Amino acid sequence: MSELTTTSGLRTAFAARRLGRDPIAVVSWLVVALFVLTALIGPLLVSADPTRNTADALLPLGAAGHPLGTDDLGRDELARMVHGARPLLLVAFLSTALAAVLGIGVGMIAGYAGGKVEWVLMRLMDLALAFPSMLLIILIVSAWNPGVGSLVVGIGTALAPGLGRLARALAAREAGRDYVLAARLGGTRAPRILVQEVLPNMAGPMLAQVVMTLSVAAGFAAGLSYLGLGIQPPTPDWGYMVQAGQEFLYTAPRLVVLPAAATLIFVVACNFIGDDLRDALDPRGDR
């Protein structure tokens, strides 16, 4: 058991050294870190009130006191962009965490237990996957008041089955390994085997998939806000900012381009990070 732990630790150390070999991956890590820092401390650095209406409507880029101009209600666009990062990233990270807990938990149990337990759990997963994700999220969000809580539950529930199927396949593979059989023969209980033995040895591919799921969650969060089912005004949110600015697409395109581009950059960066993690944690890379 200790030998397995040592091997796993060495594999993790080698994987860490392989992270960021691709220049695009390095840029993606920096971009996501910048977005997270913006969401955490950005609102403390920007003095303008993102919800305060003024008479200075639709000021252009570079206007005095408003580097990104103002929107149709005279609100500072830079302040709205900075404050709008927090709700989007909060929903994306929390919903991804919920999807990971539900999906990986159910998938691990199904893969490890096998038999009728696996059949029942995977049929439930198949049923959830057959239901359109966006429609499922809209139904859940509509049942509650639109906001962070309903978005997290809706998006997390919709994304859990995808992670669950991968977790089931990985857990079923690990369940037949010698170290798991040895733990069973030694009288170790199933929950402890799953947490201490199976989970660490399937963490690599699962981590890469979770990061990619984060990008999907961010896209769903922005899309729902665009439809009016996400973060409600006057709280700034990139998805709603795109919806509110589309009326001025030709006269003030920055009102749409800036929040849309920020969302797109975050989503694409998460996908590149997921690819980087997958390549770094691929056991074939040790050869």
Secondary structure, DSSP 8 states (H G I E B T S, - for coil): -HHHHHHHHHHHHHHHHHTT-SHHHHHHHHHHHHHHHHHHHHHHH--S-TT---S-TT--TTBTTBTT-B-TT--BHHHHHHHHHHHHHHHHHHHHHHHHHHHHHHHHHHHHH-HHHHHHHHHHHHHHHHS-HHHHHHHHHHHS-SSHHHHHHHHHHHHHHHHHHHHHHHHHHHHTSHHHHHHHHTT--HHHHIIIIIHHHHHHHHHHHHHHHHHHHHHHHHHHHHTTSSS-TTS--HHHHHHHHGGGTTT-THHHHHHHHHHHHHHHHHHHHHHHHHHHH-GGGG-
